[in-house]
Every structure is written in structure tokens, then in C-alpha cells.
Amino acid sequence: MISMQTTEADLWIDGEWRPAASGERFDVIDPATGEVTARVADAGEDDIDAAVTVAEEAFSDRRWLAISPLERGRILRRIAELIRQHHDELAWLMTRENGMPINMARFIEIPLAADCFDFFASLVVKPQGEVLPFSVAGTAPDYMAWTVKEPIGVAGLITPWNFPLLMPTWKIAPALAAGCTMVVKPAPETPLTALKLAELCQEAGVPDGVVNVLPGRDEAGKALVRHPRVPKIAFTGETATGRHILQAAAPHIKRVTLELGGKSPNIIFADADLEQAAKSALFGVFYNSGQVCQAGSRILVERSVYETFVQLLADRANTLRMGPGMSARTDIGPVVSREQYDKVLRYIDIGRQEGAKLVAGGNARPELGGYFIEPTIFADVKPSMRIAREEIFGPVAAVIPFADEEEAVRLANDTIYGLAAAVWTNDIKRALRLARRVKSGTVWINTYQVLSPTAPFGGYKQSGLGRELGMQALEPYLETKTVICDVNDRPLTLF
């Protein structure tokens, strides 16, 4: 059983714990201290194949689908309630694995995860579809067509480390609502939260073999994507990995959904409430230490208020409290790993070398004991600079001036990404014009980072394929069958 005392964990297959076939384990590191807190079984290709076989058998046996849609909805709601009941334990696990401030885990991630299961409980797929009478060659409507939605089968779900509970939830909940079985491969940095969620699914009444969770490193993810009996892959992570997944999935023509990277513009016009915009912009870029795919890491500011707004950002950034996530006073925790720490510091050096003006932060804080980096703001950033074009995935903001609405739109769209954007203005017509013209999957107006399970989330361009959340999240886990019948039982004669 996964708990606050867990120091070792195995793979979750067919409702029970199993060691990895290789016997190998990897370390889970607390990013606030750099210390090993647990050792977890490292799934390999043989383990993935065993889990796929179990999930395939569970699907063929209709262990999940044999339960009435009404009861399946009740089970999803029980999962939501169990998430709420295990509030403190889940928050502790997430903060220990990921480093996020514990109040963020308690008051943002856990409620959103529970709400997600509640929402998809209302969308459990029933065996029905549209009925479509039609005629052939001008005759009376003697034919009937109807559609049936069917679960696609075994889904391979690969989740990242930045939101250890929410990201698995965004995939497990719609997959269950659609009637699929699944193999989940969580990030090796944050496996314990996903394993705890698997236990809660079992406790709620999900049959064994339906939800299988296999922590592992790159080889486990590759084996899952390549597996010939996994027709659906859902992945959240960086864009480069998404490209590799598309290539690996191509030989079997797998259905693939990808929620990938971003370099999201947060557009501030002079007529906005600058105090509120500055407060929200900092939340938009430094939330979870900037380790958020939709982070507003490009802050575009109208030139007439540019200097004023940069000073507001810098002043507020310098008041943010850094420290271990376990402290309720912490605003900014560590980044997740040594690898991420080194990457972010390299980008800060690149920003300096490119000639951007450092107005806040810019330093590592090794005296705090873990992977801590100050919230960093660069001003006078040119759109061609790497810190303005490449996803850093850390607490680094690039502030760029613009002259007018046309330039704001051009700068906002001048990126390979298109995940999210925001517009700050008191002119509603301008806000709606930009919402239409900016090429991104989500556009916030006078807010940032607000998400709901009822609203689809995903990206344009190289920020991904398909959508998470909302009713649109179900479709990738379903096949649509069309049945056509001659209601008068007469053969159609063409010759």
C-alpha cells in the first residue's frame, strides 16, 4: 500500500503488486533536499507486455463494460470522493516527489483531479448513437442507419512529472468513461502518486486488470508506444518526445493524442488593470516553479506602460518566498530534478549572453539544500532570442514590448507553439478580436491558468493533437461504428 511511509514500491498489474521482471529499481528524489526517498520497480519491455496482456484480457472479458453505465458512473464518483478523503496523503506524496508547494497540491491539484472524475462520471458512454433514416437514388426512405460508440480497447497513457495526480487523472478518467482498459506509464520522477491513484481506483470498484500502472524510464514508454496490441496512445510531455511517439506509432496506425509544449504569450495592453495583470502574470509563469506547459513565459507589454509594468513584475517577484514545498508559507518550490535545474540555469546564462536585461532573480539557491532557482525575469527581450522562442519549463519570464494590436498579434503567433495565451484589456471588443486572431488552444481574458474539466484543453501547431478534458476528450478513446439496414428487406438492384 502506498502511504507517507512508502520507501519501496513495485508495479501495479492486475490489481496486485509485482516486481519488475529485471529486478531493477530506480530512485525517487525529493527535489527540496536532493535525497532519495523511495526506490521503485523499473518496468521493462517484458513488464509492459505482461500488463498489456492483462489489460487486453480485461477488455475481452468485459470486466468493466459488463458493469452497467449507471454503476460505472457511480464508481468514477467514488474515485473522486476517495481522492478528497485522501487529501492530506496525496498532497504529501505530490510535494515530496515533485517539490510543488503543498498548498498548491491541497487547494488546486487535488480538487481539480476529483472534479475531473466527477465530470467524466456524467459522460460514461452508453451503447447508443444517432438514428439516421435515408433514401437511395430518390426512392422513399427505406433505409436506416445508426451509429454506435465503442471503446477502442487498451489505451497506453504516458504522463509527465509536473502534475503527478492531475495528469494521470486527465487520461484515466476519460478512458474509463469511454470503457477502455489501460496501461499507465507515469514519469519516473513522480511514480508514487500515480500508484496511489491506482489503489484508489481499485478501492472504488474498478475491476482488476482495467487500470495498470507501471513506473519506468524511457524504455518502458517506448515499449508501450511500440506495442502492437495497444491501439491508443495518449501522451503529455515535451514536443520533441511527441514527434518520436508519432513516428513509433505510425507502423500500427495507432490513434495518438499529444499534449505538448508551449511558449505562451500573456498580452498586456495599456488600458488593463496593471496591478492585477502583474499579479496574474507572475502566477501564470511561476506557478509550480514555471514547470507548466501553458506557462505564460512570454509577457508582451504595450510600449507606453512597458517600463512601469516591468518594475511591477520585478517588485512582486522579489517578494515571492522560496523554500521547501512542505512549508505552507512557500510560494516557489524547487524544480523537479538535477537535470531540470541544470537546464534552467543554462537558459538563464543564455539570456544574459544574448543581451537581455535581468531585472529579477537569475540565481541558483544551493544553500536551501535542493534544486532551487530564483524566479527570474528578463526585460528588453528581442523576439529572436532563444529565451523568447524555446520552452524552458522553469521559473523564467521574457518580457517583450509591442507598439500596437497588430504587433501584439504578430509577436504572439510568432512561435511553433500554440497551447495557450491571455489578453489583458478593458476593451472587450479588442479582447475578443485577439481571442479570435491568436493561434492557441486556450485564450484567457483578464485572467490566467484557469482550467475546468468541462472545457477542452489542448494546442494548435506543435503544441499537440487532440484535446484533454471536456466532451472532446472522450472521442479519441472511441470508435464509431455505422450500421445500415434496409427496413423493408428488399435487395438494392443496381444492374
C-alpha positions in Angstrom: 0.0 0.0 0.0 1.3 3.5 -0.9 1.5 5.8 2.0 3.6 8.6 3.5 5.9 5.9 4.8 6.5 4.2 1.5 10.2 3.7 0.7 9.8 0.9 -1.9 7.1 0.2 -4.5 6.5 -2.3 -7.2 4.5 -2.3 -10.4 0.6 -2.4 -10.2 -0.6 -5.1 -12.6 -4.0 -6.9 -12.5 -4.8 -5.3 -9.1 -1.7 -6.5 -7.3 1.9 -5.6 -6.7 4.6 -7.2 -8.9 8.3 -6.7 -9.0 9.9 -5.7 -12.3 11.0 -8.8 -14.4 14.6 -7.5 -14.4 14.5 -6.9 -10.6 15.8 -3.3 -11.2 14.7 -0.2 -9.4 15.2 3.5 -9.7 15.5 6.2 -7.1 12.8 8.8 -6.4 14.4 12.0 -5.3 13.0 14.7 -3.1 13.8 17.9 -5.1 13.8 20.0 -1.9 16.7 18.1 -0.4 18.2 16.1 -3.3 17.8 12.9 -1.1 16.5 9.5 -2.1 13.1 9.0 -0.6 12.0 5.8 -2.3 13.1 3.0 -4.7 10.6 1.9 -7.3 10.5 -1.0 -9.6 11.7 -0.1 -13.1 9.4 -1.6 -15.7 10.9 -3.0 -18.9 9.6 -4.4 -22.1 8.6 -7.7 -20.6 6.6 -6.0 -17.9 4.8 -3.8 -20.4 3.9 -6.8 -22.4 2.5 -8.6 -19.3 0.5 -5.5 -18.4 -0.9 -5.2 -21.9 -1.9 -8.8 -21.9 -3.7 -8.3 -18.6 -5.5 -5.2 -19.9 -6.4 -6.9 -23.2 -7.9 -9.9 -21.3 -9.8 -7.5 -19.0 -11.2 -5.8 -22.1 -12.1 -9.0 -23.8 -13.7 -10.4 -20.7 -15.8 -7.2 -20.4 -14.8 -6.8 -16.8 -15.5 -3.1 -17.0 -18.1 -2.9 -19.8 -20.2 -5.6 -18.2 -20.9 -3.2 -15.4 -23.9 -1.0 -16.2 -23.2 2.6 -17.4 -25.0 3.9 -14.3 -22.8 1.9 -11.9 -19.6 2.8 -13.8 -20.6 6.4 -13.3 -21.0 5.8 -9.6 -17.6 4.2 -9.5 -16.0 7.2 -11.1 -17.7 9.4 -8.5 -16.4 7.1 -5.7 -12.8 7.7 -7.1 -13.5 11.4 -6.9 -14.6 11.1 -3.3 -11.7 8.9 -2.3 -9.3 11.5 -3.8 -10.9 14.1 -1.5 -10.8 11.7 1.5 -7.1 11.0 0.9 -6.4 14.7 0.6 -3.5 15.0 3.0 -1.7 11.8 1.9 -1.9 12.7 -1.8 -0.7 16.3 -1.1 2.2 14.9 0.9 3.2 12.4 -1.9 3.0 15.1 -4.6 5.1 17.6 -2.7 7.7 15.0 -1.7 8.0 13.8 -5.4 7.6 17.0 -7.3 8.5 19.8 -4.9 5.4 21.8 -5.5 4.2 23.9 -2.6 1.8 21.8 -0.5 -0.9 24.4 -0.6 -0.9 24.2 -4.4 -1.4 20.4 -4.1 -4.1 20.7 -1.5 -6.1 23.6 -2.9 -5.6 23.3 -6.7 -4.4 19.9 -7.9 -6.5 17.6 -5.7 -9.8 19.5 -6.1 -9.3 19.6 -9.9 -8.5 15.9 -10.0 -11.6 15.0 -8.0 -13.7 17.3 -10.2 -12.4 15.6 -13.3 -13.6 12.2 -12.2 -16.9 13.7 -11.2 -17.3 15.3 -14.7 -16.4 12.1 -16.6 -18.7 10.1 -14.4 -21.5 12.1 -16.1 -20.2 11.1 -19.6 -19.9 7.4 -19.2 -20.6 6.1 -22.7 -23.9 4.3 -23.3 -24.3 1.7 -26.1 -26.3 4.1 -28.4 -25.9 6.7 -31.1 -27.7 8.6 -33.8 -30.5 7.1 -35.9 -30.4 8.3 -39.5 -33.2 7.3 -42.0 -32.2 7.9 -45.6 -33.1 7.0 -49.2 -31.1 5.8 -52.2 -31.5 7.1 -55.7 -34.5 9.2 -54.9 -36.6 6.4 -53.5 -38.7 6.5 -50.3 -36.6 6.5 -47.1 -36.4 2.7 -46.9 -33.0 2.5 -45.2 -32.0 3.2 -41.7 -28.5 4.0 -40.4 -27.4 4.3 -36.8 -24.1 4.9 -35.1 -22.7 3.1 -32.1 -19.8 4.3 -30.0 -17.4 1.6 -28.9 -14.3 1.8 -26.7 -11.1 1.4 -28.7 -9.6 -1.2 -26.4 -6.3 -1.0 -24.5 -5.1 2.6 -24.0 -1.4 3.4 -23.3 -1.2 6.5 -21.1 2.1 8.2 -20.6 2.1 11.1 -18.1 4.7 13.7 -17.1 6.1 14.7 -13.7 4.9 18.3 -13.4 1.4 17.4 -12.0 1.7 13.9 -10.5 -2.1 13.5 -9.8 -3.8 15.7 -12.3 -2.0 14.5 -15.5 -2.9 10.8 -14.9 -6.4 11.8 -14.0 -6.9 13.7 -17.2 -6.3 10.4 -19.1 -7.6 7.7 -16.8 -11.0 9.4 -16.2 -12.0 9.8 -19.9 -10.5 6.3 -20.7 -12.7 4.7 -18.0 -15.7 6.8 -19.1 -15.2 5.5 -22.7 -15.0 1.9 -21.5 -11.3 1.3 -22.2 -8.8 -0.7 -20.2 -5.3 0.8 -19.8 -1.6 0.7 -19.0 -0.3 3.9 -17.4 3.3 4.8 -17.5 4.0 7.7 -15.1 7.2 9.7 -15.2 10.0 8.2 -13.1 10.3 11.4 -11.1 6.8 11.0 -9.7 5.6 7.4 -9.7 4.1 7.1 -6.2 1.1 9.4 -6.7 0.1 7.5 -9.8 0.4 4.2 -7.9 -1.7 5.6 -5.1 -4.4 6.6 -7.6 -4.4 3.0 -8.9 -5.1 1.8 -5.4 -8.0 4.3 -5.1 -9.5 3.1 -8.4 -9.5 -0.5 -7.1 -11.0 0.6 -3.8 -13.7 2.4 -5.6 -14.7 -0.7 -7.5 -12.8 -0.7 -10.8 -12.2 -4.4 -11.6 -8.6 -5.7 -11.5 -6.8 -5.5 -14.8 -8.6 -2.4 -16.0 -6.1 0.1 -14.6 -2.5 -1.0 -14.6 0.3 1.4 -13.5 3.9 0.7 -14.4 6.6 3.2 -13.4 9.6 3.1 -15.6 12.1 5.0 -17.5 12.4 5.7 -21.3 12.4 2.0 -22.3 9.1 1.4 -20.7 7.5 4.3 -22.5 9.0 3.2 -25.8 7.8 -0.4 -25.4 4.3 0.8 -24.6 4.1 3.1 -27.7 5.5 0.3 -30.0 3.3 -2.5 -28.6 1.2 -3.9 -31.4 -1.8 -4.6 -29.2 -2.2 -1.1 -27.8 -4.3 0.8 -30.4 -4.4 4.2 -28.5 -1.6 6.3 -27.1 -2.2 9.4 -25.0 1.0 11.4 -24.1 1.7 14.6 -22.2 5.2 16.0 -22.4 7.7 17.9 -24.5 7.2 18.4 -28.2 10.4 16.6 -29.2 9.2 13.4 -27.5 5.8 13.8 -29.1 7.4 13.7 -32.5 9.2 10.4 -31.6 5.9 9.0 -30.4 4.2 9.8 -33.7 7.0 8.1 -35.6 6.9 5.0 -33.4 3.1 4.8 -33.5 3.0 5.0 -37.3 3.6 1.4 -38.2 0.5 0.3 -36.4 -1.6 3.4 -37.3 -2.3 4.0 -33.6 -4.7 6.7 -32.5 -2.5 9.3 -30.8 -3.3 12.3 -28.8 -0.5 14.6 -27.7 -0.5 17.5 -25.2 2.9 19.1 -25.7 4.9 22.2 -25.1 4.2 25.8 -25.2 5.7 29.3 -25.2 2.6 31.1 -24.3 2.1 34.8 -24.8 0.5 36.9 -22.0 -0.5 40.1 -23.7 -0.9 43.3 -21.6 -2.4 46.4 -23.0 -2.0 49.8 -21.5 -5.7 50.1 -20.5 -5.6 46.9 -18.4 -5.6 46.9 -14.6 -1.8 46.7 -14.4 -1.6 45.7 -10.7 -4.0 42.7 -11.3 -2.3 41.9 -14.6 1.2 41.8 -12.9 -0.1 39.6 -10.1 -1.7 37.2 -12.5 1.3 37.2 -14.9 3.6 36.1 -12.1 1.2 33.3 -11.2 1.0 32.5 -14.9 4.7 32.0 -15.3 5.9 31.0 -11.8 3.1 28.6 -10.8 4.7 25.2 -10.0 8.1 26.8 -10.5 7.3 27.5 -14.1 7.0 23.8 -14.8 3.7 24.1 -16.6 3.2 23.5 -20.3 0.8 26.6 -20.6 3.0 28.9 -18.5 2.8 32.5 -19.7 6.6 32.7 -20.3 6.4 35.4 -22.9 4.9 38.6 -21.4 4.1 41.0 -24.1 3.5 44.6 -22.9 2.3 47.7 -24.7 5.2 50.0 -25.0 3.6 53.1 -23.3 3.4 51.2 -20.0 6.3 48.8 -20.5 8.8 50.3 -18.0 6.1 50.7 -15.4 4.9 47.1 -15.8 8.4 45.6 -15.8 9.0 47.4 -12.5 5.7 46.0 -11.1 6.8 42.5 -12.1 10.2 42.8 -10.6 9.0 44.2 -7.3 6.4 41.5 -6.9 8.8 38.7 -8.0 11.3 39.8 -5.3 8.6 39.2 -2.6 7.9 35.6 -3.5 9.0 33.2 -0.8 11.2 30.3 -1.8 11.5 27.2 0.2 10.6 23.5 0.6 7.1 22.7 -0.6 6.2 21.2 2.7 6.1 24.6 4.2 2.7 26.3 3.9 4.5 29.6 3.6 6.3 28.7 0.4 5.3 30.4 -2.9 8.1 28.9 -5.1 9.4 25.4 -4.5 12.4 23.7 -6.2 12.4 22.5 -9.8 11.8 18.7 -10.0 15.3 17.3 -10.7 19.0 18.0 -11.1 18.6 17.7 -14.9 15.9 20.3 -14.9 17.9 22.5 -12.5 20.9 22.4 -14.9 18.7 23.1 -17.9 17.0 26.2 -16.4 20.4 27.6 -15.3 21.8 27.2 -18.8 18.9 29.2 -20.2 19.4 31.9 -17.7 23.1 32.1 -18.8 21.9 32.2 -22.4 19.6 35.1 -21.6 22.5 37.1 -20.2 24.7 36.2 -23.1 22.0 37.3 -25.6 21.9 40.7 -24.0 18.5 40.6 -22.2 18.2 42.7 -19.1 18.0 40.7 -15.9 15.5 42.6 -13.6 14.8 39.9 -11.0 16.3 36.6 -9.8 18.7 34.8 -12.0 20.5 32.8 -9.3 20.5 29.3 -8.0 20.0 28.9 -4.3 22.0 25.8 -3.3 22.1 26.9 0.3 18.4 25.9 0.5 19.5 22.3 0.1 17.8 21.2 -3.2 17.1 22.3 -6.7 16.1 25.9 -6.1 16.2 28.7 -8.7 15.0 32.2 -8.0 12.0 33.4 -10.0 13.8 35.1 -12.9 12.6 38.0 -15.2 14.4 39.2 -18.3 13.3 42.6 -19.8 14.2 44.1 -23.2 14.0 40.7 -24.7 14.1 40.5 -28.5 11.7 38.0 -30.2 14.6 36.3 -31.9 16.3 35.4 -28.6 16.3 31.8 -27.5 14.7 32.6 -24.2 11.8 34.0 -26.2 11.5 31.1 -28.5 12.4 27.9 -26.7 10.4 26.2 -23.9 12.5 26.5 -20.7 10.0 24.8 -18.4 11.2 26.7 -15.3 10.8 29.9 -13.4 12.0 32.3 -16.2 9.9 35.0 -17.9 10.8 37.0 -21.0 9.2 40.5 -21.2 8.8 41.9 -24.7 7.4 45.3 -25.7 4.9 45.9 -28.5 3.6 49.0 -30.2 0.0 48.2 -31.1 -2.5 45.5 -31.6 -1.1 44.3 -34.9 2.3 43.9 -33.5 0.9 42.1 -30.4 -0.8 39.5 -32.6 2.3 39.1 -34.8 4.5 38.5 -31.8 2.0 36.2 -30.1 1.8 34.0 -33.2 5.5 34.0 -34.0 6.2 30.6 -32.4 6.0 26.9 -33.3 3.7 26.5 -30.3 0.0 27.3 -29.8 -1.1 26.0 -26.4 -2.4 29.0 -24.5 -2.5 32.8 -24.4 -4.0 35.6 -22.4 -5.2 39.1 -23.2 -5.4 41.9 -20.6 -7.5 44.9 -21.6 -10.6 46.8 -20.6 -11.8 46.9 -24.2 -14.0 43.9 -24.6 -14.1 44.2 -28.4 -10.3 44.2 -28.6 -10.1 41.2 -26.2 -12.5 39.2 -28.5 -10.6 40.3 -31.6 -7.4 39.0 -30.2 -9.0 35.8 -28.9 -10.0 35.1 -32.4 -6.7 36.0 -34.1 -4.2 34.4 -31.6 -3.5 30.9 -32.7 -3.7 28.9 -29.5 -6.0 26.2 -28.0 -6.9 28.3 -24.9 -7.2 32.1 -24.7 -7.8 33.7 -21.3 -9.2 37.2 -21.0 -8.1 39.2 -17.9 -7.0 36.0 -16.1 -4.5 33.2 -16.4 -4.2 29.5 -15.6 -7.9 28.9 -15.0 -9.0 25.4 -16.1 -12.1 23.3 -15.8 -12.8 19.7 -16.5 -15.8 20.8 -18.6 -13.7 22.9 -21.0 -11.4 21.2 -23.6 -7.7 21.8 -23.3 -5.0 21.3 -26.0 -2.9 23.0 -28.6 -2.6 24.4 -32.1 0.5 23.8 -34.2 3.3 21.9 -32.4 1.6 22.1 -29.1 -0.2 18.9 -29.8 -3.0 16.8 -31.3 -6.5 16.4 -29.9 -7.9 17.7 -26.6 -7.9 16.8 -23.0 -10.9 17.5 -20.8 -14.4 18.4 -21.9 -16.6 16.2 -24.0 -14.0 16.3 -26.7 -11.6 14.2 -24.5 -13.8 11.1 -24.9 -13.7 10.8 -28.7 -10.0 9.6 -29.0 -10.9 6.6 -26.8 -13.8 5.6 -29.0 -14.5 4.0 -32.4 -17.7 5.0 -34.3 -19.5 2.1 -36.0 -22.2 2.8 -38.6 -24.9 0.1 -39.1 -27.1 0.3 -42.2 -30.3 -1.7 -42.8 -33.0 -2.0 -45.4 -36.0 -1.7 -43.2 -38.3 -3.2 -46.0 -36.0 -6.1 -46.5 -35.7 -5.5 -50.2 -32.5 -6.0 -52.1 -30.9 -3.0 -53.8 -30.7 -3.7 -57.5 -28.1 -1.6 -59.4 -27.9 -3.6 -62.7 
